[in-house]
Amino acid sequence: MHRKETVAVQGSPMEILIFEPAGPGPHPGVVVAQHLPVAHEGLEKDPFTLDVGARLAAAGFACVIPWVFHWWPSETDIAVKRDEFRDDRCLADMQAAFDLLVAMGNVDAERIGIMGHCWGGRVSWLHACHNPSYKALATLYGGRIKLGMGQGAEPPIARAAMIPCPVLGIFGNEDQNPSPEDVEDLRAALAAGGVPHTFHQYDGAGHGFQDFVNPDRYREAQANDAWDKVLTFLHRHLDRPD
């Protein structure tokens, strides 16, 4: 189960889905950057997005998922949203979600991570470059990290050294956005910036291989293994030390 809150970002109302684990907490928290394509029409229309939140809550993490496409009517074509997407507005969206999460009374504000798939894999990297409070970043097959979006926007890869936390990268070797060559560039940027990172790359898997909604993309074995690695990573960096 989840609940919704609406916050204003530069005068535009943005829905945020909130998933909470059982018990009083304080719980570690995760900001989840939404993926594409279905979620661009509304977060609750996408079973995969709801599953991500439910998985995290079941694992003991409070999480928030902001709808970063609130700047357009939901029925606007996805191509228009891609073309008009602006990193400056997206950063404001993600910060609003972060602020909501850390203000929740059952969340430990010192144990917050960020993750995302697909479009959200790029957005999670982007916000981690601009928010020094994150303790973990999991980016899953995020494309366009080498591209700035919006006039004068700096490519997120150029700010790799600003990421304040360990990074987990999950990629498919049959993907072309990011391609295996792109993945090597991401790895090199993190290494050059001195950012701890671990990448896992799966044979037989392309873009969106965790998305069970899309049978052409979904690869069950690789998806399950990747989820195990993501949750292990988040627990390692966000759980309280014994």
C-alpha positions in Angstrom: 0.0 0.0 0.0 1.1 3.6 -0.6 -0.2 7.1 -0.1 0.1 10.3 -2.1 1.1 13.8 -1.2 1.2 16.8 -3.6 3.8 19.5 -3.3 4.3 22.7 -5.3 7.5 22.9 -7.4 7.9 26.4 -8.9 4.2 26.8 -8.8 3.4 23.4 -10.4 1.7 20.7 -8.4 3.7 17.5 -8.3 2.4 14.2 -6.9 4.7 12.0 -4.8 4.0 8.4 -4.0 5.1 7.4 -0.5 5.7 3.8 0.6 6.5 3.0 4.2 7.6 -0.1 6.0 5.9 -1.5 9.1 6.9 -0.3 12.5 7.7 3.1 13.9 11.2 3.5 12.6 13.2 5.5 12.2 13.7 3.8 8.9 16.4 4.4 6.2 14.9 6.2 3.2 15.3 6.0 -0.6 14.3 8.6 -3.2 13.2 6.8 -6.3 13.5 8.4 -9.7 10.7 7.2 -12.0 11.3 5.3 -15.2 9.8 5.4 -18.6 7.7 4.9 -20.7 4.3 4.2 -19.0 5.1 6.2 -15.9 5.2 9.4 -17.9 1.4 9.3 -18.0 1.1 9.0 -14.2 3.0 6.9 -11.6 0.0 4.8 -10.5 -0.6 3.7 -14.1 2.7 1.8 -14.1 2.8 -1.6 -12.2 6.6 -1.6 -12.3 6.8 1.7 -10.5 4.4 0.5 -7.8 6.4 -2.7 -7.5 9.6 -0.8 -6.9 8.1 1.1 -4.0 6.5 -2.0 -2.6 9.8 -4.0 -2.7 11.7 -1.2 -1.0 9.1 -0.9 1.8 9.1 -4.7 2.3 12.8 -4.5 2.7 12.6 -1.9 5.4 13.1 1.3 3.5 10.7 4.3 3.4 10.6 5.6 -0.1 9.2 8.5 -2.1 8.7 8.5 -5.9 8.1 12.0 -7.4 6.3 12.4 -10.7 8.8 14.5 -12.6 6.6 14.8 -15.7 4.1 17.0 -13.9 5.2 20.0 -16.1 3.1 18.6 -19.0 -0.4 17.3 -19.2 -0.3 13.6 -18.7 -1.5 12.8 -22.2 1.3 14.8 -23.8 3.3 12.6 -26.1 6.4 11.1 -24.6 8.6 12.5 -27.4 7.6 16.0 -26.5 8.5 15.4 -22.8 11.9 14.0 -23.8 12.6 17.0 -26.1 11.5 19.6 -23.6 12.9 18.0 -20.4 15.0 20.3 -18.3 17.5 19.3 -15.7 17.1 22.4 -13.7 13.4 21.7 -13.2 14.1 18.0 -12.5 16.6 18.9 -9.8 13.9 21.0 -8.1 11.5 18.1 -8.3 14.0 15.7 -6.8 14.9 18.0 -4.0 11.3 18.5 -3.1 10.9 14.7 -2.9 14.1 14.5 -0.8 12.9 17.2 1.6 9.5 15.5 2.0 11.2 12.2 2.8 13.7 13.5 5.4 10.8 15.5 7.1 8.8 12.3 7.8 8.8 11.5 11.4 9.6 7.8 10.9 12.7 8.4 8.7 16.3 8.8 9.7 17.5 11.8 7.7 21.1 10.7 8.0 20.4 7.4 6.1 19.0 8.4 2.7 19.8 6.8 -0.7 18.6 7.3 -4.2 18.0 4.9 -7.1 16.3 4.8 -10.5 15.8 2.7 -13.6 16.0 3.8 -17.2 15.2 7.5 -17.3 15.3 7.4 -13.5 18.8 5.9 -13.7 19.9 9.2 -15.2 17.9 11.3 -12.9 19.2 9.5 -9.8 22.8 10.1 -11.0 21.9 13.8 -11.7 20.5 14.5 -8.3 23.3 12.7 -6.5 25.7 15.1 -8.1 23.8 18.0 -6.6 22.8 16.7 -3.2 25.7 16.0 -0.7 23.4 14.2 1.7 23.0 10.9 -0.1 24.7 7.8 1.4 24.1 5.5 -1.6 23.3 5.7 -5.3 21.9 2.8 -7.4 21.6 3.6 -11.1 20.1 1.0 -13.3 20.6 1.2 -17.1 20.3 4.9 -17.1 20.8 6.4 -20.5 21.7 10.0 -21.5 24.0 10.5 -18.5 26.6 11.8 -21.0 24.0 14.4 -22.2 22.8 17.6 -20.5 19.1 18.3 -21.0 17.8 21.9 -21.2 19.6 25.0 -22.5 23.1 25.2 -21.1 22.7 22.0 -18.9 25.9 20.3 -18.0 26.0 16.5 -18.7 25.7 14.6 -15.5 28.8 12.5 -16.2 30.8 15.8 -16.0 29.9 16.1 -12.3 30.7 12.5 -11.4 33.3 13.6 -8.8 30.5 15.5 -7.0 28.7 12.2 -6.1 29.0 12.0 -2.3 28.4 8.3 -1.9 29.2 4.8 -3.2 27.6 3.9 -6.5 26.0 0.7 -7.7 25.6 0.4 -11.5 23.4 -2.3 -13.1 23.5 -2.6 -16.9 22.6 -5.0 -19.7 25.3 -5.9 -22.2 22.7 -5.8 -25.1 21.6 -2.2 -24.2 22.5 0.6 -26.5 21.4 3.5 -24.2 23.6 3.1 -22.3 25.8 1.0 -24.5 28.7 -1.1 -23.0 31.0 1.7 -24.3 28.9 4.3 -22.4 29.1 2.1 -19.3 32.9 2.2 -19.5 32.8 6.0 -19.8 30.7 6.1 -16.6 33.1 3.8 -14.8 36.0 5.9 -15.9 34.4 9.1 -14.7 33.7 7.7 -11.3 37.2 6.3 -11.0 38.7 9.7 -12.0 36.6 11.4 -9.4 37.6 9.0 -6.7 34.0 7.8 -6.2 33.6 4.2 -4.9 31.6 2.1 -7.3 30.6 -1.4 -8.3 29.1 -2.2 -11.7 27.3 -5.4 -12.7 26.8 -6.1 -16.4 24.5 -8.9 -17.6 24.8 -10.9 -20.7 21.5 -11.7 -22.5 19.9 -8.5 -21.2 19.1 -5.3 -22.9 17.5 -2.0 -21.8 14.7 -2.3 -19.2 15.5 -6.0 -18.4 13.9 -5.7 -15.0 10.6 -4.4 -16.3 8.2 -7.3 -16.0 5.4 -5.2 -17.7 7.3 -5.5 -21.0 7.7 -9.2 -21.9 10.0 -8.4 -24.8 12.5 -6.8 -22.5 12.1 -8.7 -19.3 14.7 -11.2 -18.3 13.7 -12.9 -15.1 16.9 -14.5 -14.0 19.0 -11.3 -14.5 16.2 -9.1 -13.0 16.1 -11.2 -9.8 19.8 -11.3 -9.5 20.0 -7.5 -10.0 17.3 -6.9 -7.3 19.3 -9.0 -4.9 22.4 -6.9 -5.6 20.4 -3.6 -5.2 18.9 -4.5 -1.9 22.1 -5.8 -0.5 23.9 -2.6 -1.5 21.2 -0.4 0.0 21.2 -2.4 3.3 25.0 -2.2 3.4 25.1 1.6 3.2 21.8 2.6 4.8 21.2 0.2 7.7 22.5 1.2 11.1 25.8 -0.4 12.1 25.5 -3.3 14.5 
